[in-house]
Amino acid sequence: MIPLFGRQTAPFFRVLFALALIIVTWLGVSPDPLPSVNWSAYDKLAHFATYALLGMLIDASWPEQPFGVHKWLALIAYGIFIELVQSQVPNRMFSLADVVANTAGIALYAFVFARFFRTYLSR
């Protein structure tokens, strides 16, 4: 059986990670990519879940490296970059709350799921 996290599956996860970044970037920089939901917590929940997923994808893409500072910083920098671009897009704005939600999603992956995935899915 091929482990979910490992050298054999890393190329697959790199493709998924690239696709996820393309989709998240498009959603982040489009003036109005999706119909708005009239519930402000939904937006933060979406940021939280998206960055938890990006955490898993970047971790599975380079499984030989632990989920350390370099992966954290790459995702946080990407999220800040998207927010900065949004500040220049009509109908969008920079949101520190989005950066916090992104970072919380990364932390969820790092402190809860990373150990589980690396322990039980890399055998």
N, C-alpha and C positions, 0 to 999 in steps of 0.2 A: 504494500500500500504506500502511495506517495504521500508524504506529510503535506499539510496545507501550507505551513511556513517552512521554506527551505530553498536551497539553490535551484531545485528542479522547477519550482513554481514561481520563483522570483520574476522571470521574464513576463509571465502572464500578469502578475500583479503590477509590474511596471507599465504595461499597456493600460490596465484598468486605472491606475493612478493618473496617467497622462490624460485619459478620457475624462476622468473626474475633474481634473484641473481645467480642462477645456470647458466643460459644462458649468462649473462653478464660476469661472472667469466670465463666461457669457452672461450668466444670470446676474453676476455682480456688476457688470459694466453696461448692461443694456438699460436704456432709459426707463422702460417698463416691460420687463420680460414676461411676467406672469400676472394674472389678475391678483390684486391685493386682497388679503384676508383682513377683515376688520377685527383683528384681535392681536394686539401688539406683542403679546407673549409668544404667539405663533412664530413670529420672525426670529426671536431669540432662540426658541426651541429648534428652529430650522438651522440656525447658525451652529448651535451646540451639537446637533446630530451630524451635520455635514462635516464638521471638523473632527469629531470622533471617528467618523468613517475615513476621512483623509489620514488621520493618525494610523489607523489600521492598514490602509493601503501603502503608505510610505514605509511602515515597519515591515510589511510583507514583501515589499519591493527590494529591500536591502536587509535580508534577515541575518546576515553575518555581522551586522552592527547592532548594538543594543538600541532601545528607544531612549536615546540620550539627548543631551542638550542640542546637538546639531540637528536632529529631526524636529525637536520642539521649535527651535529658532527658525528653521526653514518654513514651517507652517505658520508660525506667528508672523514672520516677515511677509509671507504671502498674503495673509489676512489683512495686515496693515496696508500693504500695497493696493489691494483691491479697494479698501476703504478710501485711500487717497485718490485713486482713480475715480471712484464714485463722487467725490467732492467736486469733480470737474464735469460730471455728466448731468444733463438736465433731469429734473425730477428725482435726483438722488442726492445724498449727503453723507459726509463722514459721520460715523457713529462709534463713539468709544464703547457704548454698550454692546455693539456687535463684536468689537475686538475682545471684550471680556467674555462674551458668550463663546466665541471661537476658542479662546484660550481654555475656558472651562471644558469644552468638548475634547480638546487635546489632553487635558489633565485626566478626564474620565478614562480615555483610552490608556494613557500612560500608567495610571495608578490602579485601574480595575481590570481592564481587558488585556493589556500587553502581557502580563505575567501568565494569565490563563492561556492565551493563544500560543505563547512561546513554550509553555510547559506541556500542554495537552495536544496541541495541533502540529507540533514540530517533530513528533516521534516518527 
